[in-house]
Amino acid sequence: MKIRMATVLDLSALYGMLHVMHKESEYTVSSINSEKGTAAISTALHRGAVLVAEVDGKIVGSIGGMETSDWWSSDIYLADLWFYVYKDWRNSTIAVKLIKKFMDIGKNANIKVKLGHIHGGDTDRKDNFYTRLGLVKTGSMYLET
C-alpha cells in the first residue's frame, strides 16, 4: 500500500470512487452533476491537496481538499472536500494514514485542518475515529429529508 499525491491522470478513478461514496449514503443526497464534480476534482488536483491510497496500482481510498476560510474570517484552513476508503479496505490502516498525511500537509503549510463527515451515516463511529486522531468535534449538520 502506498499513499501519494494524486495527479490529473487519477481524475477518472477519483470521479468513479466518489460515485460509489455517493451511492453508499444512508440519506438521500443531491444528484451528481458530472461537470461540477469533475471540475471540483480538477480544481483540487491543481490548486489543493489530493492524496490517494494505492494497492497494486489501484486507488482504494482518497482524501481531497482545498485551502479556504470561514465566511466571517480571513483565517485560512485546509478543508476536506471528500474522504473515502472502499469497503474492502476499511479494516486496514489506510484511513488513518490518509488523514495523518492530510494533516501533515496542513502542518507543513502552517494552517489548521478542518474535516467533516456529512452524508455517510454511522456518525458516532466516525466521530470517534476523528477524536482518536486528535481532532475536536465543533458542530453538526442537519438535513431536511
ZAMI-418889 format. One record per residue: residue number from 0; residue in one letter; y, z, x of N, C-alpha, C in turn. Coordinates in pm, whole numbers. Each point is the difference from the previous one (the first is absolute). Last residue first. Layout:
<atoms>
atom num=NUM&residu=A&n_Y=Y&n_Z=Z&n_X=X&ca_Y=Y&ca_Z=Z&ca_X=X&c_Y=Y&c_Z=Z&c_X=X
...
</atoms>
This chain:
<atoms>
atom num=144&residu=T&n_Y=1583&n_Z=523&n_X=-3510&ca_Y=-116&ca_Z=-89&ca_X=-17&c_Y=-6&c_Z=-54&c_X=-140
atom num=143&residu=E&n_Y=364&n_Z=220&n_X=389&ca_Y=-24&ca_Z=-18&ca_X=-141&c_Y=-114&c_Z=-97&c_X=-17
atom num=142&residu=L&n_Y=88&n_Z=325&n_X=430&ca_Y=-6&ca_Z=-136&ca_X=-51&c_Y=-22&c_Z=2&c_X=-150
atom num=141&residu=Y&n_Y=181&n_Z=319&n_X=458&ca_Y=-62&ca_Z=0&ca_X=-132&c_Y=16&c_Z=-138&c_X=-60
atom num=140&residu=M&n_Y=8&n_Z=283&n_X=510&ca_Y=44&ca_Z=-114&ca_X=-79&c_Y=-74&c_Z=6&c_X=-133
atom num=139&residu=S&n_Y=161&n_Z=383&n_X=405&ca_Y=-106&ca_Z=-68&ca_X=-74&c_Y=61&c_Z=-119&c_X=-73
atom num=138&residu=G&n_Y=114&n_Z=351&n_X=462&ca_Y=29&ca_Z=-42&ca_X=-136&c_Y=-121&c_Z=-62&c_X=-65
atom num=137&residu=T&n_Y=15&n_Z=172&n_X=457&ca_Y=140&ca_Z=17&ca_X=-36&c_Y=33&c_Z=-44&c_X=-142
atom num=136&residu=K&n_Y=-414&n_Z=169&n_X=387&ca_Y=25&ca_Z=-67&ca_X=-128&c_Y=142&c_Z=29&c_X=-44
atom num=135&residu=V&n_Y=-168&n_Z=-15&n_X=518&ca_Y=33&ca_Z=93&ca_X=-108&c_Y=29&c_Z=-80&c_X=-126
atom num=134&residu=L&n_Y=-308&n_Z=-69&n_X=495&ca_Y=109&ca_Z=-44&ca_X=-87&c_Y=18&c_Z=99&c_X=-115
atom num=133&residu=G&n_Y=-348&n_Z=-3&n_X=358&ca_Y=126&ca_Z=66&ca_X=34&c_Y=119&c_Z=-43&c_X=-84
atom num=132&residu=L&n_Y=-485&n_Z=-114&n_X=-32&ca_Y=64&ca_Z=-75&ca_X=109&c_Y=139&c_Z=54&c_X=34
atom num=131&residu=R&n_Y=-259&n_Z=178&n_X=-360&ca_Y=-77&ca_Z=23&ca_X=123&c_Y=60&c_Z=-73&c_X=119
atom num=130&residu=T&n_Y=188&n_Z=-80&n_X=-424&ca_Y=32&ca_Z=136&ca_X=45&c_Y=-75&c_Z=32&c_X=130
atom num=129&residu=Y&n_Y=-97&n_Z=-405&n_X=-223&ca_Y=132&ca_Z=-5&ca_X=66&c_Y=40&c_Z=137&c_X=54
atom num=128&residu=F&n_Y=-403&n_Z=-20&n_X=-245&ca_Y=-11&ca_Z=-85&ca_X=118&c_Y=133&c_Z=-2&c_X=77
atom num=127&residu=N&n_Y=-14&n_Z=213&n_X=-421&ca_Y=-65&ca_Z=80&ca_X=104&c_Y=-12&c_Z=-77&c_X=131
atom num=126&residu=D&n_Y=163&n_Z=-232&n_X=-376&ca_Y=97&ca_Z=103&ca_X=41&c_Y=-58&c_Z=84&c_X=113
atom num=125&residu=K&n_Y=-289&n_Z=-308&n_X=-197&ca_Y=98&ca_Z=-66&ca_X=87&c_Y=108&c_Z=98&c_X=47
atom num=124&residu=R&n_Y=-320&n_Z=154&n_X=-310&ca_Y=-67&ca_Z=-31&ca_X=128&c_Y=99&c_Z=-63&c_X=97
atom num=123&residu=D&n_Y=155&n_Z=76&n_X=-436&ca_Y=-22&ca_Z=127&ca_X=69&c_Y=-64&c_Z=-23&c_X=137
atom num=122&residu=T&n_Y=69&n_Z=-374&n_X=-298&ca_Y=119&ca_Z=47&ca_X=71&c_Y=-21&c_Z=132&c_X=74
atom num=121&residu=D&n_Y=-258&n_Z=-380&n_X=-255&ca_Y=-58&ca_Z=97&ca_X=93&c_Y=109&c_Z=66&c_X=83
atom num=120&residu=G&n_Y=162&n_Z=-458&n_X=-189&ca_Y=-80&ca_Z=107&ca_X=-57&c_Y=-51&c_Z=93&c_X=108
atom num=119&residu=G&n_Y=301&n_Z=-403&n_X=48&ca_Y=-142&ca_Z=-2&ca_X=29&c_Y=-86&c_Z=104&c_X=-67
atom num=118&residu=H&n_Y=504&n_Z=-131&n_X=22&ca_Y=-82&ca_Z=-43&ca_X=-112&c_Y=-150&c_Z=17&c_X=19
atom num=117&residu=I&n_Y=354&n_Z=171&n_X=320&ca_Y=63&ca_Z=-16&ca_X=-130&c_Y=-100&c_Z=-28&c_X=-112
atom num=116&residu=H&n_Y=104&n_Z=229&n_X=517&ca_Y=-110&ca_Z=-63&ca_X=-73&c_Y=45&c_Z=-3&c_X=-145
atom num=115&residu=G&n_Y=265&n_Z=42&n_X=518&ca_Y=-24&ca_Z=33&ca_X=-139&c_Y=-129&c_Z=-60&c_X=-49
atom num=114&residu=L&n_Y=347&n_Z=146&n_X=466&ca_Y=-115&ca_Z=-71&ca_X=-55&c_Y=-20&c_Z=41&c_X=-145
atom num=113&residu=K&n_Y=377&n_Z=11&n_X=442&ca_Y=-26&ca_Z=41&ca_X=-138&c_Y=-112&c_Z=-88&c_X=-55
atom num=112&residu=V&n_Y=233&n_Z=156&n_X=513&ca_Y=-88&ca_Z=-85&ca_X=-79&c_Y=-15&c_Z=61&c_X=-140
atom num=111&residu=K&n_Y=405&n_Z=23&n_X=419&ca_Y=-103&ca_Z=65&ca_X=-82&c_Y=-81&c_Z=-105&c_X=-74
atom num=110&residu=I&n_Y=240&n_Z=-102&n_X=481&ca_Y=31&ca_Z=10&ca_X=-142&c_Y=-118&c_Z=68&c_X=-71
atom num=109&residu=N&n_Y=47&n_Z=-166&n_X=477&ca_Y=82&ca_Z=119&ca_X=-25&c_Y=47&c_Z=7&c_X=-146
atom num=108&residu=A&n_Y=-310&n_Z=-310&n_X=229&ca_Y=130&ca_Z=-53&ca_X=-40&c_Y=98&c_Z=113&c_X=-32
atom num=107&residu=N&n_Y=-444&n_Z=105&n_X=119&ca_Y=52&ca_Z=-79&ca_X=112&c_Y=136&c_Z=-62&c_X=-31
atom num=106&residu=K&n_Y=-229&n_Z=233&n_X=-344&ca_Y=39&ca_Z=93&ca_X=105&c_Y=62&c_Z=-74&c_X=119
atom num=105&residu=G&n_Y=-180&n_Z=-257&n_X=-352&ca_Y=121&ca_Z=70&ca_X=-41&c_Y=51&c_Z=93&c_X=109
atom num=104&residu=I&n_Y=-410&n_Z=-207&n_X=74&ca_Y=105&ca_Z=-102&ca_X=0&c_Y=133&c_Z=63&c_X=-38
atom num=103&residu=D&n_Y=-382&n_Z=267&n_X=-29&ca_Y=42&ca_Z=-19&ca_X=139&c_Y=111&c_Z=-105&c_X=10
atom num=102&residu=M&n_Y=-209&n_Z=66&n_X=-414&ca_Y=91&ca_Z=110&ca_X=29&c_Y=49&c_Z=-7&c_X=145
atom num=101&residu=F&n_Y=-325&n_Z=-306&n_X=-129&ca_Y=123&ca_Z=-31&ca_X=-73&c_Y=105&c_Z=109&c_X=28
atom num=100&residu=K&n_Y=-430&n_Z=72&n_X=167&ca_Y=65&ca_Z=-107&ca_X=77&c_Y=133&c_Z=-40&c_X=-65
atom num=99&residu=K&n_Y=-267&n_Z=314&n_X=-227&ca_Y=51&ca_Z=58&ca_X=125&c_Y=72&c_Z=-105&c_X=85
atom num=98&residu=I&n_Y=-215&n_Z=-144&n_X=-399&ca_Y=117&ca_Z=84&ca_X=-28&c_Y=59&c_Z=56&c_X=129
atom num=97&residu=L&n_Y=-399&n_Z=-250&n_X=35&ca_Y=111&ca_Z=-85&ca_X=-44&c_Y=126&c_Z=82&c_X=-23
atom num=96&residu=K&n_Y=-399&n_Z=230&n_X=105&ca_Y=53&ca_Z=-72&ca_X=116&c_Y=116&c_Z=-90&c_X=-38
atom num=95&residu=V&n_Y=-230&n_Z=231&n_X=-343&ca_Y=72&ca_Z=94&ca_X=85&c_Y=64&c_Z=-74&c_X=118
atom num=94&residu=A&n_Y=-281&n_Z=-252&n_X=-280&ca_Y=122&ca_Z=41&ca_X=-72&c_Y=86&c_Z=92&c_X=87
atom num=93&residu=I&n_Y=-431&n_Z=-134&n_X=168&ca_Y=99&ca_Z=-107&ca_X=-2&c_Y=131&c_Z=44&c_X=-66
atom num=92&residu=T&n_Y=-447&n_Z=222&n_X=89&ca_Y=127&ca_Z=57&ca_X=47&c_Y=115&c_Z=-102&c_X=-7
atom num=91&residu=S&n_Y=-434&n_Z=0&n_X=-345&ca_Y=20&ca_Z=-10&ca_X=145&c_Y=133&c_Z=69&c_X=37
atom num=90&residu=N&n_Y=-175&n_Z=-79&n_X=-447&ca_Y=-61&ca_Z=119&ca_X=60&c_Y=12&c_Z=-2&c_X=152
atom num=89&residu=R&n_Y=159&n_Z=-364&n_X=-275&ca_Y=77&ca_Z=121&ca_X=-29&c_Y=-61&c_Z=127&c_X=55
atom num=88&residu=W&n_Y=-138&n_Z=-492&n_X=-8&ca_Y=47&ca_Z=61&ca_X=126&c_Y=74&c_Z=131&c_X=-22
atom num=87&residu=D&n_Y=-177&n_Z=-296&n_X=-351&ca_Y=-112&ca_Z=18&ca_X=94&c_Y=39&c_Z=74&c_X=127
atom num=86&residu=K&n_Y=334&n_Z=-122&n_X=-336&ca_Y=-91&ca_Z=108&ca_X=-40&c_Y=-111&c_Z=26&c_X=101
atom num=85&residu=Y&n_Y=468&n_Z=-208&n_X=171&ca_Y=-108&ca_Z=-43&ca_X=-88&c_Y=-100&c_Z=113&c_X=-23
atom num=84&residu=V&n_Y=512&n_Z=93&n_X=104&ca_Y=-123&ca_Z=-16&ca_X=76&c_Y=-108&c_Z=-40&c_X=-100
atom num=83&residu=Y&n_Y=585&n_Z=37&n_X=28&ca_Y=-126&ca_Z=-25&ca_X=-68&c_Y=-112&c_Z=-13&c_X=101
atom num=82&residu=F&n_Y=566&n_Z=49&n_X=-109&ca_Y=-99&ca_Z=65&ca_X=85&c_Y=-132&c_Z=-13&c_X=-73
atom num=81&residu=W&n_Y=557&n_Z=-196&n_X=-26&ca_Y=-139&ca_Z=10&ca_X=-43&c_Y=-79&c_Z=78&c_X=104
atom num=80&residu=L&n_Y=462&n_Z=-11&n_X=26&ca_Y=-5&ca_Z=-90&ca_X=-115&c_Y=-140&c_Z=1&c_X=-59
atom num=79&residu=D&n_Y=275&n_Z=390&n_X=310&ca_Y=-111&ca_Z=-92&ca_X=-20&c_Y=23&c_Z=-85&c_X=-124
atom num=78&residu=A&n_Y=385&n_Z=212&n_X=336&ca_Y=-73&ca_Z=20&ca_X=-125&c_Y=-114&c_Z=-100&c_X=-9
atom num=77&residu=L&n_Y=377&n_Z=242&n_X=362&ca_Y=-104&ca_Z=-100&ca_X=-8&c_Y=-85&c_Z=30&c_X=-124
atom num=76&residu=Y&n_Y=544&n_Z=117&n_X=81&ca_Y=-136&ca_Z=49&ca_X=17&c_Y=-96&c_Z=-117&c_X=-10
atom num=75&residu=I&n_Y=579&n_Z=135&n_X=49&ca_Y=-112&ca_Z=-94&ca_X=-2&c_Y=-132&c_Z=76&c_X=14
atom num=74&residu=D&n_Y=517&n_Z=127&n_X=-195&ca_Y=-106&ca_Z=40&ca_X=93&c_Y=-122&c_Z=-90&c_X=-19
atom num=73&residu=S&n_Y=411&n_Z=4&n_X=-264&ca_Y=-12&ca_Z=-104&ca_X=103&c_Y=-108&c_Z=34&c_X=102
atom num=72&residu=S&n_Y=54&n_Z=141&n_X=-553&ca_Y=17&ca_Z=36&ca_X=141&c_Y=-6&c_Z=-123&c_X=90
atom num=71&residu=W&n_Y=-90&n_Z=35&n_X=-486&ca_Y=116&ca_Z=86&ca_X=16&c_Y=36&c_Z=27&c_X=146
atom num=70&residu=W&n_Y=-383&n_Z=-262&n_X=-155&ca_Y=118&ca_Z=-62&ca_X=-61&c_Y=128&c_Z=82&c_X=23
atom num=69&residu=D&n_Y=-396&n_Z=13&n_X=362&ca_Y=12&ca_Z=39&ca_X=-141&c_Y=131&c_Z=-55&c_X=-55
atom num=68&residu=S&n_Y=-239&n_Z=-266&n_X=397&ca_Y=72&ca_Z=126&ca_X=-21&c_Y=-1&c_Z=31&c_X=-148
atom num=67&residu=T&n_Y=-311&n_Z=-305&n_X=398&ca_Y=86&ca_Z=-2&ca_X=-118&c_Y=78&c_Z=131&c_X=-5
atom num=66&residu=E&n_Y=-399&n_Z=-323&n_X=295&ca_Y=107&ca_Z=98&ca_X=9&c_Y=88&c_Z=-16&c_X=-123
atom num=65&residu=M&n_Y=-519&n_Z=-137&n_X=-35&ca_Y=132&ca_Z=-46&ca_X=45&c_Y=91&c_Z=121&c_X=21
atom num=64&residu=G&n_Y=-581&n_Z=-136&n_X=-42&ca_Y=122&ca_Z=64&ca_X=-45&c_Y=124&c_Z=-57&c_X=64
atom num=63&residu=G&n_Y=-596&n_Z=15&n_X=-71&ca_Y=118&ca_Z=-79&ca_X=33&c_Y=124&c_Z=68&c_X=-54
atom num=62&residu=I&n_Y=-571&n_Z=53&n_X=115&ca_Y=120&ca_Z=66&ca_X=-49&c_Y=117&c_Z=-87&c_X=46
atom num=61&residu=S&n_Y=-581&n_Z=-58&n_X=-68&ca_Y=133&ca_Z=-32&ca_X=51&c_Y=103&c_Z=97&c_X=-55
atom num=60&residu=G&n_Y=-580&n_Z=-163&n_X=55&ca_Y=104&ca_Z=90&ca_X=-47&c_Y=133&c_Z=-39&c_X=60
atom num=59&residu=V&n_Y=-398&n_Z=-242&n_X=84&ca_Y=-62&ca_Z=93&ca_X=-93&c_Y=101&c_Z=102&c_X=-55
atom num=58&residu=I&n_Y=-57&n_Z=-521&n_X=266&ca_Y=90&ca_Z=108&ca_X=-39&c_Y=-65&c_Z=86&c_X=-106
atom num=57&residu=K&n_Y=-265&n_Z=-285&n_X=386&ca_Y=40&ca_Z=-1&ca_X=-141&c_Y=91&c_Z=118&c_X=-28
atom num=56&residu=G&n_Y=-232&n_Z=-96&n_X=427&ca_Y=93&ca_Z=-108&ca_X=-29&c_Y=48&c_Z=-8&c_X=-143
atom num=55&residu=D&n_Y=-291&n_Z=354&n_X=161&ca_Y=-68&ca_Z=-129&ca_X=20&c_Y=88&c_Z=-117&c_X=-42
atom num=54&residu=V&n_Y=241&n_Z=390&n_X=-139&ca_Y=-138&ca_Z=24&ca_X=41&c_Y=-69&c_Z=-137&c_X=5
atom num=53&residu=E&n_Y=539&n_Z=227&n_X=-32&ca_Y=-92&ca_Z=-112&ca_X=7&c_Y=-137&c_Z=47&c_X=45
atom num=52&residu=A&n_Y=515&n_Z=158&n_X=-213&ca_Y=-123&ca_Z=51&ca_X=60&c_Y=-100&c_Z=-113&c_X=-11
atom num=51&residu=V&n_Y=564&n_Z=-17&n_X=9&ca_Y=-128&ca_Z=-30&ca_X=-63&c_Y=-110&c_Z=69&c_X=78
atom num=50&residu=L&n_Y=580&n_Z=25&n_X=-86&ca_Y=-119&ca_Z=27&ca_X=80&c_Y=-123&c_Z=-42&c_X=-80
atom num=49&residu=V&n_Y=568&n_Z=-76&n_X=10&ca_Y=-124&ca_Z=-22&ca_X=-73&c_Y=-116&c_Z=19&c_X=97
atom num=48&residu=A&n_Y=572&n_Z=59&n_X=-58&ca_Y=-116&ca_Z=45&ca_X=76&c_Y=-124&c_Z=-17&c_X=-87
atom num=47&residu=G&n_Y=487&n_Z=-283&n_X=-15&ca_Y=-46&ca_Z=136&ca_X=-20&c_Y=-112&c_Z=36&c_X=95
atom num=46&residu=R&n_Y=218&n_Z=-436&n_X=-49&ca_Y=109&ca_Z=96&ca_X=21&c_Y=-44&c_Z=145&c_X=-12
atom num=45&residu=H&n_Y=-304&n_Z=-392&n_X=-36&ca_Y=106&ca_Z=-44&ca_X=90&c_Y=103&c_Z=108&c_X=34
atom num=44&residu=L&n_Y=-371&n_Z=75&n_X=-304&ca_Y=-58&ca_Z=-50&ca_X=126&c_Y=109&c_Z=-35&c_X=102
atom num=43&residu=A&n_Y=128&n_Z=125&n_X=-438&ca_Y=-52&ca_Z=116&ca_X=74&c_Y=-58&c_Z=-43&c_X=134
atom num=42&residu=T&n_Y=140&n_Z=-341&n_X=-289&ca_Y=116&ca_Z=77&ca_X=49&c_Y=-46&c_Z=120&c_X=81
atom num=41&residu=S&n_Y=-335&n_Z=-249&n_X=-213&ca_Y=60&ca_Z=-75&ca_X=110&c_Y=120&c_Z=74&c_X=60
atom num=40&residu=I&n_Y=-200&n_Z=175&n_X=-388&ca_Y=-90&ca_Z=17&ca_X=115&c_Y=60&c_Z=-69&c_X=122
atom num=39&residu=A&n_Y=229&n_Z=-61&n_X=-399&ca_Y=12&ca_Z=140&ca_X=45&c_Y=-90&c_Z=26&c_X=120
atom num=38&residu=A&n_Y=-27&n_Z=-422&n_X=-207&ca_Y=131&ca_Z=15&ca_X=66&c_Y=16&c_Z=142&c_X=54
atom num=37&residu=T&n_Y=-379&n_Z=-101&n_X=-259&ca_Y=-12&ca_Z=-58&ca_X=134&c_Y=132&c_Z=11&c_X=76
atom num=36&residu=G&n_Y=2&n_Z=156&n_X=-446&ca_Y=-96&ca_Z=75&ca_X=82&c_Y=-10&c_Z=-55&c_X=142
atom num=35&residu=K&n_Y=269&n_Z=-223&n_X=-326&ca_Y=60&ca_Z=126&ca_X=42&c_Y=-93&c_Z=77&c_X=94
atom num=34&residu=E&n_Y=-173&n_Z=-395&n_X=-183&ca_Y=116&ca_Z=-32&ca_X=84&c_Y=66&c_Z=128&c_X=53
atom num=33&residu=S&n_Y=-362&n_Z=34&n_X=-309&ca_Y=-44&ca_Z=-42&ca_X=134&c_Y=118&c_Z=-31&c_X=91
atom num=32&residu=N&n_Y=-44&n_Z=356&n_X=-398&ca_Y=70&ca_Z=-128&ca_X=15&c_Y=-27&c_Z=-46&c_X=142
atom num=31&residu=I&n_Y=-263&n_Z=366&n_X=-346&ca_Y=39&ca_Z=-44&ca_X=133&c_Y=68&c_Z=-136&c_X=-10
atom num=30&residu=S&n_Y=0&n_Z=397&n_X=-390&ca_Y=-77&ca_Z=-113&ca_X=53&c_Y=55&c_Z=-42&c_X=135
atom num=29&residu=S&n_Y=34&n_Z=512&n_X=-173&ca_Y=65&ca_Z=-129&ca_X=-17&c_Y=-85&c_Z=-110&c_X=61
atom num=28&residu=V&n_Y=-271&n_Z=423&n_X=-151&ca_Y=115&ca_Z=-22&ca_X=88&c_Y=56&c_Z=-140&c_X=-26
atom num=27&residu=T&n_Y=-339&n_Z=407&n_X=-223&ca_Y=48&ca_Z=-135&ca_X=-16&c_Y=124&c_Z=-15&c_X=86
atom num=26&residu=Y&n_Y=-370&n_Z=353&n_X=155&ca_Y=105&ca_Z=-18&ca_X=-99&c_Y=34&c_Z=-148&c_X=-13
atom num=25&residu=E&n_Y=-305&n_Z=176&n_X=320&ca_Y=-49&ca_Z=62&ca_X=-123&c_Y=97&c_Z=-23&c_X=-115
atom num=24&residu=S&n_Y=-84&n_Z=-322&n_X=448&ca_Y=86&ca_Z=101&ca_X=-61&c_Y=-60&c_Z=52&c_X=-129
atom num=23&residu=E&n_Y=-170&n_Z=-363&n_X=291&ca_Y=-64&ca_Z=132&ca_X=-2&c_Y=84&c_Z=108&c_X=-67
atom num=22&residu=K&n_Y=149&n_Z=-458&n_X=76&ca_Y=-106&ca_Z=3&ca_X=-103&c_Y=-66&c_Z=136&c_X=-11
atom num=21&residu=H&n_Y=325&n_Z=-78&n_X=341&ca_Y=63&ca_Z=-7&ca_X=-131&c_Y=-104&c_Z=13&c_X=-111
atom num=20&residu=M&n_Y=-149&n_Z=-38&n_X=445&ca_Y=64&ca_Z=130&ca_X=-21&c_Y=58&c_Z=7&c_X=-141
atom num=19&residu=V&n_Y=-167&n_Z=-413&n_X=137&ca_Y=-110&ca_Z=94&ca_X=-25&c_Y=58&c_Z=139&c_X=-30
atom num=18&residu=H&n_Y=305&n_Z=-324&n_X=132&ca_Y=-51&ca_Z=-32&ca_X=-134&c_Y=-113&c_Z=96&c_X=-36
atom num=17&residu=L&n_Y=169&n_Z=20&n_X=432&ca_Y=90&ca_Z=67&ca_X=-94&c_Y=-35&c_Z=-35&c_X=-145
atom num=16&residu=M&n_Y=-238&n_Z=-210&n_X=350&ca_Y=-29&ca_Z=141&ca_X=0&c_Y=86&c_Z=74&c_X=-102
atom num=15&residu=G&n_Y=86&n_Z=-457&n_X=75&ca_Y=-128&ca_Z=19&ca_X=-69&c_Y=-37&c_Z=147&c_X=-11
atom num=14&residu=Y&n_Y=379&n_Z=-108&n_X=254&ca_Y=26&ca_Z=-31&ca_X=-141&c_Y=-128&c_Z=21&c_X=-83
atom num=13&residu=L&n_Y=-38&n_Z=37&n_X=465&ca_Y=74&ca_Z=114&ca_X=-55&c_Y=27&c_Z=-21&c_X=-149
atom num=12&residu=A&n_Y=-200&n_Z=-351&n_X=237&ca_Y=-95&ca_Z=111&ca_X=-12&c_Y=69&c_Z=123&c_X=-60
atom num=11&residu=S&n_Y=271&n_Z=-375&n_X=94&ca_Y=-95&ca_Z=-28&ca_X=-109&c_Y=-98&c_Z=115&c_X=-21
atom num=10&residu=L&n_Y=312&n_Z=31&n_X=367&ca_Y=64&ca_Z=4&ca_X=-131&c_Y=-99&c_Z=-22&c_X=-114
atom num=9&residu=D&n_Y=-45&n_Z=4&n_X=504&ca_Y=-73&ca_Z=94&ca_X=-86&c_Y=50&c_Z=-2&c_X=-145
atom num=8&residu=L&n_Y=200&n_Z=-247&n_X=366&ca_Y=-131&ca_Z=-59&ca_X=-27&c_Y=-85&c_Z=89&c_X=-91
atom num=7&residu=V&n_Y=425&n_Z=137&n_X=171&ca_Y=14&ca_Z=-88&ca_X=-115&c_Y=-133&c_Z=-68&c_X=-34
atom num=6&residu=T&n_Y=-53&n_Z=461&n_X=243&ca_Y=81&ca_Z=-119&ca_X=28&c_Y=8&c_Z=-84&c_X=-126
atom num=5&residu=A&n_Y=-100&n_Z=560&n_X=141&ca_Y=-34&ca_Z=-123&ca_X=-70&c_Y=92&c_Z=-113&c_X=46
atom num=4&residu=M&n_Y=-158&n_Z=440&n_X=289&ca_Y=111&ca_Z=-53&ca_X=-77&c_Y=-45&c_Z=-132&c_X=-63
atom num=3&residu=R&n_Y=-385&n_Z=353&n_X=99&ca_Y=94&ca_Z=-86&ca_X=71&c_Y=117&c_Z=-35&c_X=-92
atom num=2&residu=I&n_Y=-501&n_Z=300&n_X=78&ca_Y=127&ca_Z=-1&ca_X=-73&c_Y=96&c_Z=-84&c_X=82
atom num=1&residu=K&n_Y=-569&n_Z=20&n_X=-29&ca_Y=124&ca_Z=-9&ca_X=78&c_Y=119&c_Z=0&c_X=-96
atom num=0&residu=M&n_Y=-581&n_Z=89&n_X=54&ca_Y=118&ca_Z=0&ca_X=-84&c_Y=123&c_Z=0&c_X=88
</atoms>
